[in-house]
Amino acid sequence: ALTTLLAAVERWVDRLVANGPSTIVTALEPRLALRGERVRVDTTEGVIEGVAPTGALRLRTDADRVVELLAGTVEPP
């Protein structure tokens, strides 16, 4: 099982290196489980809109501004 998982991760890393983040974003976008859900990412709260072409999480804040977050812990508000 671990061998299969590591092989799959290696394939995605190879795609990332060869094509940049767009390949991974395209595959991830339709599978985003928390789209439309309200969350907090560190000190920022909002509703998950999707994934930016850079791979950043797109979050719409209460001020109706979309921010792109490259790192952080996603948790319930």
All heavy atoms as a GROMACS GRO file, in nm:
protein
  575
    1ALA      N    1   0.082  -0.119   0.000
    1ALA     CA    2   0.000   0.000   0.000
    1ALA      C    3   0.086   0.126   0.000
    1ALA      O    4   0.058   0.220  -0.072
    1ALA     CB    5  -0.094   0.000   0.118
    2LEU      N    6   0.190   0.127   0.082
    2LEU     CA    7   0.278   0.243   0.088
    2LEU      C    8   0.351   0.262  -0.044
    2LEU      O    9   0.365   0.375  -0.093
    2LEU     CB   10   0.378   0.230   0.203
    2LEU     CG   11   0.476   0.346   0.220
    2LEU    CD1   12   0.401   0.476   0.243
    2LEU    CD2   13   0.572   0.319   0.334
    3THR      N   14   0.393   0.154  -0.106
    3THR     CA   15   0.461   0.162  -0.235
    3THR      C   16   0.370   0.224  -0.341
    3THR      O   17   0.414   0.308  -0.418
    3THR     CB   18   0.506   0.021  -0.280
    3THR    OG1   19   0.587  -0.036  -0.177
    3THR    CG2   20   0.584   0.026  -0.409
    4THR      N   21   0.245   0.185  -0.342
    4THR     CA   22   0.149   0.240  -0.437
    4THR      C   23   0.128   0.389  -0.414
    4THR      O   24   0.125   0.468  -0.508
    4THR     CB   25   0.014   0.165  -0.425
    4THR    OG1   26   0.038   0.026  -0.445
    4THR    CG2   27  -0.087   0.215  -0.526
    5LEU      N   28   0.114   0.427  -0.287
    5LEU     CA   29   0.096   0.569  -0.253
    5LEU      C   30   0.217   0.651  -0.296
    5LEU      O   31   0.203   0.756  -0.359
    5LEU     CB   32   0.073   0.585  -0.102
    5LEU     CG   33   0.069   0.729  -0.052
    5LEU    CD1   34  -0.048   0.804  -0.112
    5LEU    CD2   35   0.064   0.731   0.099
    6LEU      N   36   0.336   0.605  -0.265
    6LEU     CA   37   0.457   0.679  -0.300
    6LEU      C   38   0.475   0.689  -0.451
    6LEU      O   39   0.520   0.792  -0.502
    6LEU     CB   40   0.579   0.615  -0.235
    6LEU     CG   41   0.584   0.627  -0.082
    6LEU    CD1   42   0.703   0.550  -0.027
    6LEU    CD2   43   0.586   0.772  -0.039
    7ALA      N   44   0.438   0.585  -0.523
    7ALA     CA   45   0.446   0.590  -0.670
    7ALA      C   46   0.350   0.695  -0.725
    7ALA      O   47   0.384   0.769  -0.818
    7ALA     CB   48   0.415   0.453  -0.729
    8ALA      N   49   0.230   0.704  -0.668
    8ALA     CA   50   0.133   0.804  -0.713
    8ALA      C   51   0.183   0.945  -0.682
    8ALA      O   52   0.173   1.036  -0.765
    8ALA     CB   53  -0.003   0.780  -0.646
    9VAL      N   54   0.240   0.965  -0.564
    9VAL     CA   55   0.295   1.096  -0.529
    9VAL      C   56   0.408   1.132  -0.625
    9VAL      O   57   0.416   1.246  -0.672
    9VAL     CB   58   0.344   1.097  -0.382
    9VAL    CG1   59   0.426   1.222  -0.352
    9VAL    CG2   60   0.226   1.086  -0.286
   10GLU      N   61   0.492   1.037  -0.656
   10GLU     CA   62   0.602   1.063  -0.749
   10GLU      C   63   0.551   1.104  -0.887
   10GLU      O   64   0.605   1.195  -0.950
   10GLU     CB   65   0.691   0.940  -0.761
   10GLU     CG   66   0.813   0.964  -0.847
   10GLU     CD   67   0.907   0.845  -0.851
   10GLU    OE1   68   0.866   0.733  -0.818
   10GLU    OE2   69   1.023   0.866  -0.890
   11ARG      N   70   0.444   1.040  -0.934
   11ARG     CA   71   0.387   1.078  -1.064
   11ARG      C   72   0.338   1.223  -1.062
   11ARG      O   73   0.359   1.298  -1.156
   11ARG     CB   74   0.273   0.983  -1.103
   11ARG     CG   75   0.321   0.849  -1.154
   11ARG     CD   76   0.209   0.769  -1.217
   11ARG     NE   77   0.099   0.740  -1.127
   11ARG     CZ   78   0.096   0.637  -1.040
   11ARG    NH1   79   0.199   0.553  -1.033
   11ARG    NH2   80  -0.008   0.618  -0.963
   12TRP      N   81   0.271   1.263  -0.952
   12TRP     CA   82   0.222   1.402  -0.943
   12TRP      C   83   0.338   1.501  -0.932
   12TRP      O   84   0.332   1.609  -0.990
   12TRP     CB   85   0.125   1.418  -0.827
   12TRP     CG   86  -0.010   1.365  -0.861
   12TRP    CD1   87  -0.069   1.251  -0.815
   12TRP    CD2   88  -0.103   1.424  -0.953
   12TRP    NE1   89  -0.192   1.235  -0.872
   12TRP    CE2   90  -0.216   1.340  -0.957
   12TRP    CE3   91  -0.103   1.538  -1.031
   12TRP    CZ2   92  -0.327   1.367  -1.035
   12TRP    CZ3   93  -0.214   1.566  -1.110
   12TRP    CH2   94  -0.324   1.480  -1.111
   13VAL      N   95   0.443   1.464  -0.861
   13VAL     CA   96   0.561   1.551  -0.852
   13VAL      C   97   0.625   1.566  -0.990
   13VAL      O   98   0.664   1.676  -1.031
   13VAL     CB   99   0.663   1.498  -0.749
   13VAL    CG1  100   0.796   1.571  -0.759
   13VAL    CG2  101   0.606   1.510  -0.608
   14ASP      N  102   0.633   1.457  -1.064
   14ASP     CA  103   0.686   1.463  -1.201
   14ASP      C  104   0.603   1.557  -1.288
   14ASP      O  105   0.657   1.635  -1.366
   14ASP     CB  106   0.691   1.324  -1.264
   14ASP     CG  107   0.797   1.234  -1.203
   14ASP    OD1  108   0.887   1.287  -1.132
   14ASP    OD2  109   0.790   1.111  -1.224
   15ARG      N  110   0.470   1.550  -1.274
   15ARG     CA  111   0.382   1.640  -1.351
   15ARG      C  112   0.404   1.785  -1.311
   15ARG      O  113   0.406   1.874  -1.395
   15ARG     CB  114   0.236   1.602  -1.328
   15ARG     CG  115   0.196   1.472  -1.392
   15ARG     CD  116   0.054   1.437  -1.356
   15ARG     NE  117   0.023   1.304  -1.406
   15ARG     CZ  118  -0.071   1.227  -1.357
   15ARG    NH1  119  -0.145   1.268  -1.256
   15ARG    NH2  120  -0.093   1.107  -1.407
   16LEU      N  121   0.420   1.808  -1.182
   16LEU     CA  122   0.445   1.943  -1.133
   16LEU      C  123   0.575   1.999  -1.190
   16LEU      O  124   0.579   2.112  -1.240
   16LEU     CB  125   0.452   1.944  -0.980
   16LEU     CG  126   0.491   2.076  -0.914
   16LEU    CD1  127   0.386   2.182  -0.941
   16LEU    CD2  128   0.511   2.056  -0.765
   17VAL      N  129   0.679   1.920  -1.188
   17VAL     CA  130   0.809   1.964  -1.240
   17VAL      C  131   0.801   1.989  -1.391
   17VAL      O  132   0.852   2.088  -1.442
   17VAL     CB  133   0.918   1.860  -1.208
   17VAL    CG1  134   1.048   1.890  -1.280
   17VAL    CG2  135   0.942   1.855  -1.057
   18ALA      N  136   0.732   1.901  -1.463
   18ALA     CA  137   0.726   1.912  -1.608
   18ALA      C  138   0.633   2.024  -1.655
   18ALA      O  139   0.663   2.092  -1.754
   18ALA     CB  140   0.680   1.779  -1.669
   19ASN      N  141   0.520   2.045  -1.586
   19ASN     CA  142   0.416   2.134  -1.637
   19ASN      C  143   0.382   2.251  -1.547
   19ASN      O  144   0.296   2.332  -1.582
   19ASN     CB  145   0.288   2.054  -1.661
   19ASN     CG  146   0.310   1.938  -1.753
   19ASN    OD1  147   0.372   1.952  -1.856
   19ASN    ND2  148   0.261   1.821  -1.714
   20GLY      N  149   0.441   2.260  -1.430
   20GLY     CA  150   0.404   2.364  -1.336
   20GLY      C  151   0.276   2.326  -1.262
   20GLY      O  152   0.222   2.217  -1.280
   21PRO      N  153   0.225   2.416  -1.179
   21PRO     CA  154   0.111   2.381  -1.094
   21PRO      C  155  -0.023   2.364  -1.166
   21PRO      O  156  -0.115   2.306  -1.112
   21PRO     CB  157   0.104   2.498  -0.995
   21PRO     CG  158   0.171   2.611  -1.064
   21PRO     CD  159   0.275   2.549  -1.153
   22SER      N  160  -0.034   2.411  -1.290
   22SER     CA  161  -0.164   2.408  -1.357
   22SER      C  162  -0.221   2.267  -1.371
   22SER      O  163  -0.342   2.247  -1.359
   22SER     CB  164  -0.155   2.474  -1.494
   22SER     OG  165  -0.068   2.403  -1.578
   23THR      N  166  -0.137   2.168  -1.394
   23THR     CA  167  -0.185   2.030  -1.407
   23THR      C  168  -0.247   1.982  -1.277
   23THR      O  169  -0.354   1.920  -1.278
   23THR     CB  170  -0.069   1.936  -1.446
   23THR    OG1  171  -0.013   1.982  -1.567
   23THR    CG2  172  -0.113   1.794  -1.459
   24ILE      N  173  -0.183   2.012  -1.167
   24ILE     CA  174  -0.234   1.969  -1.037
   24ILE      C  175  -0.360   2.047  -1.001
   24ILE      O  176  -0.458   1.991  -0.953
   24ILE     CB  177  -0.126   1.984  -0.929
   24ILE    CG1  178  -0.011   1.887  -0.960
   24ILE    CG2  179  -0.182   1.959  -0.790
   24ILE    CD1  180   0.110   1.902  -0.874
   25VAL      N  181  -0.361   2.178  -1.028
   25VAL     CA  182  -0.479   2.260  -0.999
   25VAL      C  183  -0.599   2.210  -1.078
   25VAL      O  184  -0.709   2.198  -1.024
   25VAL     CB  185  -0.451   2.409  -1.029
   25VAL    CG1  186  -0.578   2.491  -1.023
   25VAL    CG2  187  -0.347   2.464  -0.931
   26THR      N  188  -0.579   2.178  -1.204
   26THR     CA  189  -0.688   2.128  -1.287
   26THR      C  190  -0.747   1.999  -1.231
   26THR      O  191  -0.868   1.978  -1.232
   26THR     CB  192  -0.639   2.106  -1.431
   26THR    OG1  193  -0.592   2.230  -1.482
   26THR    CG2  194  -0.748   2.053  -1.521
   27ALA      N  195  -0.662   1.912  -1.179
   27ALA     CA  196  -0.708   1.786  -1.121
   27ALA      C  197  -0.772   1.807  -0.984
   27ALA      O  198  -0.869   1.739  -0.948
   27ALA     CB  199  -0.592   1.688  -1.110
   28LEU      N  200  -0.721   1.902  -0.908
   28LEU     CA  201  -0.769   1.926  -0.772
   28LEU      C  202  -0.901   2.003  -0.768
   28LEU      O  203  -0.989   1.974  -0.687
   28LEU     CB  204  -0.663   2.002  -0.692
   28LEU     CG  205  -0.698   2.044  -0.551
   28LEU    CD1  206  -0.722   1.921  -0.463
   28LEU    CD2  207  -0.590   2.132  -0.492
   29GLU      N  208  -0.916   2.099  -0.854
   29GLU     CA  209  -1.030   2.191  -0.850
   29GLU      C  210  -1.166   2.120  -0.840
   29GLU      O  211  -1.245   2.153  -0.752
   29GLU     CB  212  -1.025   2.284  -0.972
   29GLU     CG  213  -1.130   2.389  -0.977
   29GLU     CD  214  -1.119   2.499  -0.871
   29GLU    OE1  215  -1.006   2.528  -0.827
   29GLU    OE2  216  -1.223   2.553  -0.834
   30PRO      N  217  -1.196   2.021  -0.925
   30PRO     CA  218  -1.329   1.957  -0.913
   30PRO      C  219  -1.345   1.869  -0.789
   30PRO      O  220  -1.456   1.832  -0.753
   30PRO     CB  221  -1.342   1.874  -1.040
   30PRO     CG  222  -1.209   1.867  -1.101
   30PRO     CD  223  -1.124   1.974  -1.041
   31ARG      N  224  -1.235   1.839  -0.722
   31ARG     CA  225  -1.241   1.751  -0.604
   31ARG      C  226  -1.237   1.828  -0.472
   31ARG      O  227  -1.232   1.768  -0.365
   31ARG     CB  228  -1.123   1.654  -0.607
   31ARG     CG  229  -1.128   1.556  -0.722
   31ARG     CD  230  -0.999   1.472  -0.725
   31ARG     NE  231  -1.004   1.368  -0.823
   31ARG     CZ  232  -0.972   1.383  -0.951
   31ARG    NH1  233  -0.933   1.501  -0.996
   31ARG    NH2  234  -0.977   1.282  -1.035
   32LEU      N  235  -1.239   1.958  -0.478
   32LEU     CA  236  -1.226   2.041  -0.359
   32LEU      C  237  -1.348   2.023  -0.268
   32LEU      O  238  -1.456   2.076  -0.295
   32LEU     CB  239  -1.209   2.187  -0.400
   32LEU     CG  240  -1.167   2.284  -0.291
   32LEU    CD1  241  -1.033   2.244  -0.230
   32LEU    CD2  242  -1.156   2.424  -0.349
   33ALA      N  243  -1.332   1.948  -0.161
   33ALA     CA  244  -1.443   1.908  -0.075
   33ALA      C  245  -1.506   2.023   0.002
   33ALA      O  246  -1.626   2.020   0.031
   33ALA     CB  247  -1.397   1.800   0.023
   34LEU      N  248  -1.430   2.126   0.035
   34LEU     CA  249  -1.482   2.232   0.120
   34LEU      C  250  -1.527   2.356   0.043
   34LEU      O  251  -1.553   2.460   0.104
   34LEU     CB  252  -1.378   2.271   0.225
   34LEU     CG  253  -1.345   2.162   0.327
   34LEU    CD1  254  -1.234   2.208   0.420
   34LEU    CD2  255  -1.468   2.122   0.407
   35ARG      N  256  -1.539   2.346  -0.089
   35ARG     CA  257  -1.585   2.462  -0.168
   35ARG      C  258  -1.721   2.509  -0.114
   35ARG      O  259  -1.812   2.430  -0.089
   35ARG     CB  260  -1.601   2.425  -0.314
   35ARG     CG  261  -1.648   2.540  -0.401
   35ARG     CD  262  -1.681   2.499  -0.542
   35ARG     NE  263  -1.585   2.407  -0.600
   35ARG     CZ  264  -1.467   2.442  -0.650
   35ARG    NH1  265  -1.431   2.568  -0.649
   35ARG    NH2  266  -1.387   2.352  -0.701
   36GLY      N  267  -1.733   2.640  -0.094
   36GLY     CA  268  -1.857   2.696  -0.043
   36GLY      C  269  -1.870   2.693   0.108
   36GLY      O  270  -1.965   2.748   0.164
   37GLU      N  271  -1.775   2.630   0.175
   37GLU     CA  272  -1.780   2.620   0.321
   37GLU      C  273  -1.707   2.737   0.386
   37GLU      O  274  -1.606   2.784   0.335
   37GLU     CB  275  -1.716   2.489   0.368
   37GLU     CG  276  -1.787   2.365   0.321
   37GLU     CD  277  -1.923   2.348   0.384
   37GLU    OE1  278  -1.941   2.384   0.502
   37GLU    OE2  279  -2.014   2.298   0.315
   38ARG      N  280  -1.757   2.779   0.499
   38ARG     CA  281  -1.692   2.885   0.576
   38ARG      C  282  -1.581   2.823   0.660
   38ARG      O  283  -1.603   2.723   0.730
   38ARG     CB  284  -1.794   2.956   0.666
   38ARG     CG  285  -1.734   3.070   0.741
   38ARG     CD  286  -1.844   3.159   0.798
   38ARG     NE  287  -1.785   3.276   0.854
   38ARG     CZ  288  -1.742   3.380   0.784
   38ARG    NH1  289  -1.756   3.380   0.653
   38ARG    NH2  290  -1.687   3.484   0.842
   39VAL      N  291  -1.462   2.883   0.653
   39VAL     CA  292  -1.347   2.831   0.725
   39VAL      C  293  -1.262   2.947   0.778
   39VAL      O  294  -1.282   3.063   0.742
   39VAL     CB  295  -1.257   2.742   0.635
   39VAL    CG1  296  -1.331   2.619   0.587
   39VAL    CG2  297  -1.201   2.821   0.519
   40ARG      N  298  -1.167   2.911   0.862
   40ARG     CA  299  -1.064   3.005   0.906
   40ARG      C  300  -0.930   2.946   0.864
   40ARG      O  301  -0.905   2.827   0.883
   40ARG     CB  302  -1.068   3.024   1.057
   40ARG     CG  303  -0.964   3.124   1.107
   40ARG     CD  304  -0.972   3.153   1.254
   40ARG     NE  305  -0.946   3.034   1.333
   40ARG     CZ  306  -1.032   2.980   1.420
   40ARG    NH1  307  -1.150   3.035   1.438
   40ARG    NH2  308  -1.000   2.872   1.486
   41VAL      N  309  -0.847   3.030   0.805
   41VAL     CA  310  -0.710   2.991   0.771
   41VAL      C  311  -0.621   3.087   0.849
   41VAL      O  312  -0.609   3.205   0.815
   41VAL     CB  313  -0.683   3.000   0.620
   41VAL    CG1  314  -0.541   2.958   0.589
   41VAL    CG2  315  -0.783   2.916   0.542
   42ASP      N  316  -0.565   3.034   0.956
   42ASP     CA  317  -0.487   3.115   1.050
   42ASP      C  318  -0.574   3.231   1.099
   42ASP      O  319  -0.671   3.207   1.168
   42ASP     CB  320  -0.354   3.159   0.988
   42ASP     CG  321  -0.267   3.039   0.953
   42ASP    OD1  322  -0.279   2.935   1.021
   42ASP    OD2  323  -0.189   3.048   0.858
   43THR      N  324  -0.548   3.355   1.059
   43THR     CA  325  -0.627   3.468   1.110
   43THR      C  326  -0.731   3.519   1.010
   43THR      O  327  -0.800   3.616   1.036
   43THR     CB  328  -0.534   3.585   1.147
   43THR    OG1  329  -0.463   3.627   1.031
   43THR    CG2  330  -0.437   3.545   1.256
   44THR      N  331  -0.744   3.454   0.895
   44THR     CA  332  -0.836   3.498   0.790
   44THR      C  333  -0.957   3.406   0.786
   44THR      O  334  -0.943   3.284   0.779
   44THR     CB  335  -0.766   3.496   0.652
   44THR    OG1  336  -0.648   3.574   0.660
   44THR    CG2  337  -0.856   3.551   0.544
   45GLU      N  338  -1.078   3.465   0.790
   45GLU     CA  339  -1.202   3.388   0.779
   45GLU      C  340  -1.272   3.420   0.649
   45GLU      O  341  -1.266   3.532   0.600
   45GLU     CB  342  -1.297   3.420   0.895
   45GLU     CG  343  -1.263   3.348   1.022
   45GLU     CD  344  -1.374   3.356   1.124
   45GLU    OE1  345  -1.494   3.352   1.086
   45GLU    OE2  346  -1.341   3.367   1.243
   46GLY      N  347  -1.340   3.320   0.594
   46GLY     CA  348  -1.418   3.341   0.474
   46GLY      C  349  -1.471   3.211   0.419
   46GLY      O  350  -1.467   3.107   0.485
   47VAL      N  351  -1.521   3.218   0.295
   47VAL     CA  352  -1.580   3.103   0.227
   47VAL      C  353  -1.484   3.059   0.116
   47VAL      O  354  -1.437   3.141   0.037
   47VAL     CB  355  -1.718   3.141   0.168
   47VAL    CG1  356  -1.776   3.026   0.087
   47VAL    CG2  357  -1.813   3.182   0.280
   48ILE      N  358  -1.458   2.929   0.111
   48ILE     CA  359  -1.367   2.876   0.009
   48ILE      C  360  -1.431   2.889  -0.129
   48ILE      O  361  -1.541   2.841  -0.152
   48ILE     CB  362  -1.328   2.730   0.038
   48ILE    CG1  363  -1.246   2.724   0.166
   48ILE    CG2  364  -1.252   2.670  -0.079
   48ILE    CD1  365  -1.204   2.585   0.207
   49GLU      N  366  -1.360   2.956  -0.219
   49GLU     CA  367  -1.406   2.975  -0.357
   49GLU      C  368  -1.345   2.874  -0.452
   49GLU      O  369  -1.405   2.840  -0.552
   49GLU     CB  370  -1.366   3.115  -0.404
   49GLU     CG  371  -1.439   3.224  -0.333
   49GLU     CD  372  -1.529   3.300  -0.426
   49GLU    OE1  373  -1.489   3.327  -0.540
   49GLU    OE2  374  -1.640   3.334  -0.382
   50GLY      N  375  -1.224   2.830  -0.425
   50GLY     CA  376  -1.158   2.736  -0.514
   50GLY      C  377  -1.008   2.744  -0.500
   50GLY      O  378  -0.956   2.788  -0.398
   51VAL      N  379  -0.940   2.702  -0.606
   51VAL     CA  380  -0.794   2.700  -0.609
   51VAL      C  381  -0.747   2.789  -0.724
   51VAL      O  382  -0.795   2.776  -0.837
   51VAL     CB  383  -0.740   2.556  -0.628
   51VAL    CG1  384  -0.589   2.554  -0.630
   51VAL    CG2  385  -0.794   2.465  -0.518
   52ALA      N  386  -0.655   2.878  -0.695
   52ALA     CA  387  -0.599   2.968  -0.796
   52ALA      C  388  -0.503   2.891  -0.886
   52ALA      O  389  -0.454   2.784  -0.848
   52ALA     CB  390  -0.525   3.083  -0.728
   53PRO      N  391  -0.473   2.942  -1.004
   53PRO     CA  392  -0.378   2.876  -1.094
   53PRO      C  393  -0.241   2.851  -1.031
   53PRO      O  394  -0.170   2.759  -1.070
   53PRO     CB  395  -0.366   2.972  -1.213
   53PRO     CG  396  -0.496   3.048  -1.212
   53PRO     CD  397  -0.533   3.060  -1.067
   54THR      N  398  -0.207   2.929  -0.932
   54THR     CA  399  -0.079   2.912  -0.862
   54THR      C  400  -0.082   2.799  -0.761
   54THR      O  401   0.020   2.761  -0.705
   54THR     CB  402  -0.044   3.040  -0.785
   54THR    OG1  403  -0.148   3.066  -0.690
   54THR    CG2  404  -0.025   3.158  -0.877
   55GLY      N  405  -0.203   2.748  -0.732
   55GLY     CA  406  -0.220   2.645  -0.630
   55GLY      C  407  -0.266   2.702  -0.497
   55GLY      O  408  -0.293   2.628  -0.403
   56ALA      N  409  -0.278   2.834  -0.487
   56ALA     CA  410  -0.323   2.898  -0.364
   56ALA      C  411  -0.472   2.873  -0.342
   56ALA      O  412  -0.549   2.864  -0.438
   56ALA     CB  413  -0.296   3.048  -0.369
   57LEU      N  414  -0.511   2.864  -0.216
   57LEU     CA  415  -0.653   2.854  -0.181
   57LEU      C  416  -0.716   2.991  -0.197
   57LEU      O  417  -0.664   3.090  -0.148
   57LEU     CB  418  -0.666   2.806  -0.036
   57LEU     CG  419  -0.808   2.785   0.014
   57LEU    CD1  420  -0.872   2.665  -0.059
   57LEU    CD2  421  -0.809   2.762   0.163
   58ARG      N  422  -0.829   2.998  -0.269
   58ARG     CA  423  -0.902   3.124  -0.287
   58ARG      C  424  -1.014   3.131  -0.184
   58ARG      O  425  -1.098   3.042  -0.178
   58ARG     CB  426  -0.958   3.133  -0.428
   58ARG     CG  427  -0.846   3.129  -0.532
   58ARG     CD  428  -0.898   3.146  -0.673
   58ARG     NE  429  -0.928   3.289  -0.688
   58ARG     CZ  430  -1.047   3.335  -0.727
   58ARG    NH1  431  -1.144   3.254  -0.757
   58ARG    NH2  432  -1.066   3.465  -0.738
   59LEU      N  433  -1.010   3.237  -0.102
   59LEU     CA  434  -1.104   3.252   0.008
   59LEU      C  435  -1.172   3.388  -0.004
   59LEU      O  436  -1.105   3.491  -0.016
   59LEU     CB  437  -1.025   3.244   0.139
   59LEU     CG  438  -1.102   3.226   0.268
   59LEU    CD1  439  -1.162   3.085   0.274
   59LEU    CD2  440  -1.008   3.246   0.387
   60ARG      N  441  -1.307   3.391  -0.003
   60ARG     CA  442  -1.381   3.517  -0.007
   60ARG      C  443  -1.409   3.560   0.136
   60ARG      O  444  -1.474   3.489   0.212
   60ARG     CB  445  -1.513   3.503  -0.083
   60ARG     CG  446  -1.588   3.637  -0.091
   60ARG     CD  447  -1.705   3.634  -0.186
   60ARG     NE  448  -1.666   3.604  -0.322
   60ARG     CZ  449  -1.618   3.692  -0.411
   60ARG    NH1  450  -1.601   3.817  -0.374
   60ARG    NH2  451  -1.588   3.654  -0.533
   61THR      N  452  -1.359   3.678   0.173
   61THR     CA  453  -1.372   3.728   0.309
   61THR      C  454  -1.508   3.795   0.328
   61THR      O  455  -1.583   3.818   0.233
   61THR     CB  456  -1.261   3.830   0.341
   61THR    OG1  457  -1.282   3.946   0.261
   61THR    CG2  458  -1.123   3.771   0.317
   62ASP      N  459  -1.537   3.832   0.452
   62ASP     CA  460  -1.662   3.902   0.484
   62ASP      C  461  -1.668   4.039   0.416
   62ASP      O  462  -1.776   4.092   0.395
   62ASP     CB  463  -1.677   3.918   0.635
   62ASP     CG  464  -1.699   3.784   0.704
   62ASP    OD1  465  -1.742   3.689   0.636
   62ASP    OD2  466  -1.672   3.775   0.825
   63ALA      N  467  -1.554   4.095   0.381
   63ALA     CA  468  -1.548   4.224   0.311
   63ALA      C  469  -1.569   4.204   0.161
   63ALA      O  470  -1.548   4.297   0.083
   63ALA     CB  471  -1.415   4.293   0.338
   64ASP      N  472  -1.607   4.083   0.120
   64ASP     CA  473  -1.632   4.047  -0.020
   64ASP      C  474  -1.506   4.062  -0.106
   64ASP      O  475  -1.513   4.097  -0.223
   64ASP     CB  476  -1.747   4.128  -0.079
   64ASP     CG  477  -1.808   4.060  -0.200
   64ASP    OD1  478  -1.812   3.935  -0.202
   64ASP    OD2  479  -1.849   4.129  -0.294
   65ARG      N  480  -1.393   4.036  -0.046
   65ARG     CA  481  -1.265   4.041  -0.114
   65ARG      C  482  -1.210   3.898  -0.124
   65ARG      O  483  -1.218   3.822  -0.027
   65ARG     CB  484  -1.168   4.129  -0.033
   65ARG     CG  485  -1.045   4.170  -0.106
   65ARG     CD  486  -0.959   4.249  -0.013
   65ARG     NE  487  -0.891   4.148   0.070
   65ARG     CZ  488  -0.784   4.169   0.142
   65ARG    NH1  489  -0.732   4.286   0.151
   65ARG    NH2  490  -0.729   4.073   0.211
   66VAL      N  491  -1.159   3.860  -0.240
   66VAL     CA  492  -1.102   3.727  -0.256
   66VAL      C  493  -0.952   3.736  -0.229
   66VAL      O  494  -0.882   3.815  -0.292
   66VAL     CB  495  -1.129   3.670  -0.396
   66VAL    CG1  496  -1.058   3.536  -0.414
   66VAL    CG2  497  -1.278   3.654  -0.419
   67VAL      N  498  -0.906   3.656  -0.133
   67VAL     CA  499  -0.764   3.650  -0.103
   67VAL      C  500  -0.712   3.512  -0.143
   67VAL      O  501  -0.787   3.414  -0.143
   67VAL     CB  502  -0.735   3.678   0.047
   67VAL    CG1  503  -0.772   3.820   0.083
   67VAL    CG2  504  -0.808   3.580   0.136
   68GLU      N  505  -0.585   3.505  -0.178
   68GLU     CA  506  -0.522   3.379  -0.215
   68GLU      C  507  -0.418   3.345  -0.110
   68GLU      O  508  -0.328   3.423  -0.083
   68GLU     CB  509  -0.460   3.389  -0.354
   68GLU     CG  510  -0.566   3.410  -0.461
   68GLU     CD  511  -0.512   3.410  -0.601
   68GLU    OE1  512  -0.389   3.396  -0.621
   68GLU    OE2  513  -0.593   3.425  -0.695
   69LEU      N  514  -0.435   3.228  -0.051
   69LEU     CA  515  -0.350   3.186   0.060
   69LEU      C  516  -0.265   3.067   0.018
   69LEU      O  517  -0.319   2.964  -0.023
   69LEU     CB  518  -0.436   3.151   0.181
   69LEU     CG  519  -0.533   3.263   0.225
   69LEU    CD1  520  -0.634   3.210   0.324
   69LEU    CD2  521  -0.453   3.377   0.285
   70LEU      N  522  -0.135   3.081   0.028
   70LEU     CA  523  -0.042   2.974  -0.014
   70LEU      C  524  -0.011   2.876   0.100
   70LEU      O  525   0.036   2.766   0.073
   70LEU     CB  526   0.087   3.034  -0.068
   70LEU     CG  527   0.072   3.100  -0.203
   70LEU    CD1  528   0.198   3.178  -0.238
   70LEU    CD2  529   0.045   2.994  -0.309
   71ALA      N  530  -0.035   2.916   0.223
   71ALA     CA  531  -0.003   2.828   0.334
   71ALA      C  532  -0.093   2.863   0.452
   71ALA      O  533  -0.142   2.976   0.462
   71ALA     CB  534   0.143   2.843   0.374
   72GLY      N  535  -0.115   2.769   0.539
   72GLY     CA  536  -0.193   2.793   0.659
   72GLY      C  537  -0.271   2.670   0.698
   72GLY      O  538  -0.277   2.571   0.624
   73THR      N  539  -0.331   2.676   0.815
   73THR     CA  540  -0.412   2.567   0.866
   73THR      C  541  -0.559   2.600   0.844
   73THR      O  542  -0.609   2.702   0.892
   73THR     CB  543  -0.385   2.547   1.016
   73THR    OG1  544  -0.246   2.519   1.035
   73THR    CG2  545  -0.468   2.432   1.072
   74VAL      N  546  -0.629   2.514   0.771
   74VAL     CA  547  -0.771   2.534   0.743
   74VAL      C  548  -0.850   2.464   0.853
   74VAL      O  549  -0.829   2.345   0.879
   74VAL     CB  550  -0.810   2.475   0.605
   74VAL    CG1  551  -0.959   2.488   0.580
   74VAL    CG2  552  -0.729   2.541   0.495
   75GLU      N  553  -0.940   2.540   0.918
   75GLU     CA  554  -1.020   2.482   1.025
   75GLU      C  555  -1.156   2.552   1.031
   75GLU      O  556  -1.172   2.658   0.972
   75GLU     CB  557  -0.947   2.492   1.158
   75GLU     CG  558  -0.899   2.629   1.194
   75GLU     CD  559  -0.802   2.628   1.312
   75GLU    OE1  560  -0.764   2.521   1.359
   75GLU    OE2  561  -0.766   2.736   1.356
   76PRO      N  562  -1.251   2.495   1.103
   76PRO     CA  563  -1.382   2.560   1.117
   76PRO      C  564  -1.364   2.695   1.186
   76PRO      O  565  -1.276   2.710   1.269
   76PRO     CB  566  -1.463   2.465   1.205
   76PRO     CG  567  -1.389   2.335   1.202
   76PRO     CD  568  -1.247   2.367   1.172
   77PRO      N  569  -1.451   2.790   1.155
   77PRO     CA  570  -1.439   2.924   1.217
   77PRO      C  571  -1.472   2.920   1.366
   77PRO      O  572  -1.529   2.831   1.417
   77PRO     CB  573  -1.538   3.009   1.142
   77PRO     CG  574  -1.631   2.916   1.074
   77PRO     CD  575  -1.560   2.785   1.062
   0.00000   0.00000   0.00000
